[in-house]
Amino acid sequence: MLLDLDEPWKVIACANQPLIVPEAPTSFTGFVPGVCFPVGCLCDSATGRIAIYYGAADTFTALCFCKPRRRS
């Protein structure tokens, strides 16, 4: 979900599908297996690439990259 920057208790938008899902072995080995949760992201404005930092199995910190889909 996307929260308001000034009033973070206010939800601005919410995705209808998960942002990331557990796939890597590190997401299934740890304190809470089968769970990954995004904790931060960065956007490279020059390339449009998005870096998402996430916790895996509540044991590891991981990083994945993506590019936003173009709307048709």
Backbone hydrogen bonds, N-H to C=O, Kabsch-Sander energy under -0.5 kcal/mol:
donor,donor_aa,acceptor,acceptor_aa,energy
2,L,13,A,-3.1
3,L,1,M,-0.5
4,D,7,E,-0.6
4,D,10,K,-2.4
10,K,7,E,-2.6
11,V,9,W,-0.5
12,I,2,L,-3.4
12,I,10,K,-0.5
13,A,2,L,-1.3
27,S,24,A,-1.9
28,F,25,P,-1.6
30,G,28,F,-0.5
31,F,57,A,-0.5
32,V,57,A,-2.7
34,G,27,S,-2.6
35,V,27,S,-0.9
35,V,32,V,-0.8
37,F,55,G,-2.0
39,V,53,Y,-2.8
40,G,53,Y,-1.3
42,L,51,A,-2.2
44,D,49,R,-3.0
45,S,43,C,-0.9
48,G,44,D,-3.3
50,I,66,C,-3.7
51,A,42,L,-2.9
52,I,50,I,-0.5
52,I,64,C,-3.1
53,Y,40,G,-2.7
53,Y,51,A,-0.5
54,Y,62,A,-2.5
55,G,37,F,-2.6
56,A,60,F,-2.6
57,A,35,V,-3.7
57,A,55,G,-0.5
59,T,56,A,-2.2
60,F,56,A,-2.4
62,A,54,Y,-3.2
64,C,52,I,-2.2
66,C,50,I,-2.1
